Each structure stands twice: as C-alpha cells, then as structure tokens.
C-alpha cells in the first residue's frame, strides 16, 4: 500500500483527508508540525500532502527542506492550503511543490490527484532512454542531467519540465501543453505559475540557462546549441 505523509495541524481536516485517502486505498501518516513532518519524511513516504500554516515552522520552509534532503528530494509534494493568492502558489512551486490545492477543496479530487501523482512517480522510475548532445547528457530513467560533465540537480517536476522540452529540441511548447503533459490532469495551478518552475530550472542550469528560451506570448523551447549566458 502506498504511503502518504499528511503534514496538517488541523485535526478535523486531517481526519477527513485520511478517511478519504484510506477509501482510495492509500495509507496515511499524519504529522502535526513541520518538525514532525520532516522527521517522518526521512523515514519514508511515497507522497507528501503539506499544509502551509503550521505551528513553529512555515510549510514553505518544510517544502524547501524536503527538497534539499537527498532521501526525500524525489518525493512528490502537493500543497493543501487556505492561502489562495497567486503569490502563495508561485512561492510554493518555487520551493519545489508539484501541485497546489486551495482549501476548501473536493476530497475526491484530492484523492484523484494523489493517485495521479503516484502514477507519474511510478512511470518515471522505469527505463526510458536518454538525450545527448555536445553540451547535455540527460538520463531519463535516472532523473540525471549533466551539462558539460557537471551534474545539475533538479527536483522531479523541474526534471519533467526539462525533459519534455529536451525531447522536442527547437520546438515551442506552450504553457498549456506543459500543464497537460507534465501535470497530466486539470489543476488549480495557473498556466502563468509554470513560469515559477521555469525560473527555478534556469537558476539551477546556471551558465546553461539560456538553452531554455522564452517565446513571448507562446511558451518555451529548448535550444541545444547557443552561446552560454555569462
């Protein structure tokens, strides 16, 4: 049975979510604080559901720390929060979350999103080939990116975005297409919020960041060869 770690301090909400996910065939472990959640994540989880308004440690910091830990960097994270402003969603994505749901939400939809996130994680773990050119080595099955021999560490969602563009070198991909193929289902995430993931991806690419071009009014494209940013 797949393990879901729910980091939520509201007991009523935690019980309602746990009940719905249990009906969906998922086992739920509840942590009431950010510190408890971080410790539980180190012991193993297939998916993290994360509230932002936690006692003593903000959920955004918890998200950032989960992504920084080698043992948990690959685990999908869905933020479940009452914070509904676009800036909150963008910050959540920039910290490494894969999805963002605003309270109140449908518990059945949450269960569906959990199952979809787990399916994507399972699918991405299988062998799927690689991409190589004069600058990049991208191992799809290992979630590994190297630029001129140097490893670039990406979160799973950043890798999936990069992979989708790498598999279509020189072709423009719209935000809507990225949303459909990388997230795989309708989501509350605004298409413009995908820009947060792209900004973080470019930051991690460093001198290779200009290989991901913005096409104003359309979307993005991966360009295999160009002059590096300095």
N, C-alpha and C positions, 0 to 999 in steps of 0.2 A: 504494500500500500504506500502511495506517495505521501511524503511528509511535508506539511505546510506549517511554517512558523508564522504565527499571528502576533505582531507586537502592537498591543492595544490596551490602554489603561481603563477604558470604559467597560465594566463587567457585562452590562446588558448587551452592548454591541458585540463584544467578544463571544458571548453565549449564542447570539443569533447567527453570527457568521460561522461559528464552529458547528452549530446544528445543521446549517445548510450545506456546508462542505462535507460533513460526515455523511449526509444523504447522497452526496455526489461521489462517495467512495474515497474521500481523502481524509487522512489522519491529521488532526490539528493539534499543535502545541502552542499554548498561549504564554506570552511574556508580557508583564505589566509595565515594565520600564525599558528604556533604551539599553541600560547596562545588562539587564536580564536577557534582552533580545540579542545583544552581541555575543554573550556567553553561549546562549542556545544555538546561535547560528554556527558557532565554531564546532559544536557537537554534531552538526549535520542537518540540512534541510534541503528539500528539492525546490522550494518556492518560499519567498518571504512576502507577507502582507504587512505593510508598515503604515501606522498612523503617524502624523507629524506632531500633534500636540501631546507630547509625552512629558511626564514629570522628570525633572532634573537634567534630561538630555533631549534636545530637539531631534525630531525624526530625521531632518535633513542631515544632521551630523551622523546619526546612526547609519543612514544610507551611504554616506561617504565612507565611513569606516568599514562597512561590509564590503564595499567595492575595493578597498585598499588591502584587505586581508586575502592572501593567496588562496586559502582554503575556501573562501566564500565569494571570490571575485566573479565566478561564473554563474552564481545562483540568480534566477530571475527575481526581480523585485517589483511588486505592484503597490504603489502608494494609495492608501484609502484615507481621505482626509476631508474635513469640512472646509478647508481653505480652497476657495473656488476661483480666486483671481488668476489671470493668466501668468502673472509673475511667479506665483507659487508653483504652477505647473512647470513653467520653464526651469525654475530652480531645482525642482525635483528631478527633471530629466537631466539637467546638467550635473547633478550629483550622482547620476548613474541608474536612476529608476527606469524600468522598461515600460511601465504603464502608470496611469494616474486616474483614479476614480474619485469623484466628489460625493461626499455624503450629503443627503441620503441617497442611496442607490438601490437598485434591484439586487437582492441576494442571489436570485437565479442567474442574473447577468454576471455577477461576481464569480459564481461557480463556473460559468462558461468561460470566462476569461482565464481563470486559474487552469482549467483543463487545456485551453489553447496554449497558454504559456508553457505548460509542462510538455505538451506535444511538440512544440517547437524546440524545446531543450533536448528532447529525445532524438528528434530528427537531425538536429545539428551535430549530434555526437557520432553519427555514422560516417563512413568514408565517403568523400565527395570530391576528391581530386585537388587540384592546385592551380594557381596562376603564377606565372613567372615572366618577367621582362628584364631589361637591363638594370632597372632600379629596384624592383619589388619581387619578393617571394611571399606568396600568400598560401598557406596550407589550410584548406577549408576544414578538413577533419580535425585538425589540432587547434583551430582558432588562433593561428600564429601568423603574424605579419613581420616581415623583415624589410627594412629599407637600407640598401647598400650594405647588407650584412648585419645591421644593427636591429635588434628586436624592438618592435613597437607594441607596448602593452595596451590592449583595448578591452573594454567591457564587452559582454556578449552582444548587446544591442549596437554598440559602435561597430563591432566587427561585422554584424549582419548588414548594417547600412553600407559599410565599405565594400563588403563582398558583393552586394547587389550591383554597385556601380562598377566594380572591377570586372565583373562578368560581362559588362556591356561597355567596354572601353570606347571613349569618344562619343557615346550616345547620351543625349539629355534624358534624365529621368525626373519626372515631376514629383512634387511633394506628395500628391495624391497616390501616385504609383508606389512610392516608398512606403507610405502608410499602409497600403493594401498588401504589399508583398512582404514587408518586414514585420509588421504587427499581425497581419493575417486576418483581421476582423475589424468591424466598426469599433471605434473607441472615442472616448471623450477628448483625447489629445487633439488639439488644433493642428492643422497641417503646418501652420507657421511655427508651431512649437518644435517641429522636427529640426528647425534651424539650431535649436539648443544642442541637439545631439551632433549636428554637423560642426558647430563651433568647437565642441569638446574634441571631436575626432581630429579636426585640423590642428588644434593645440597639441595633441599627442603626436601627430605626424611631424611636428616641428619643421625642419627645413624642407620636408616633402609636402607641406600643407597646400601648396598651390597646385598639386596634382588633382585636388578636388576643387573644381571650378563652380562658381555660382553663375547661372544663366538667368539674368534678371527677368522676372515675370514668368519664368518657366520652371526652373528647378536646379539640378546639379548634374555634373558629369565628371567622370574620371578620365584624366588625360595622362597616358603612360609616360610621355616624354615632353619635358619643357624645362625651362631654366628654373632652378630652385630659388625659393624665396630666401632672402638674406636678412 
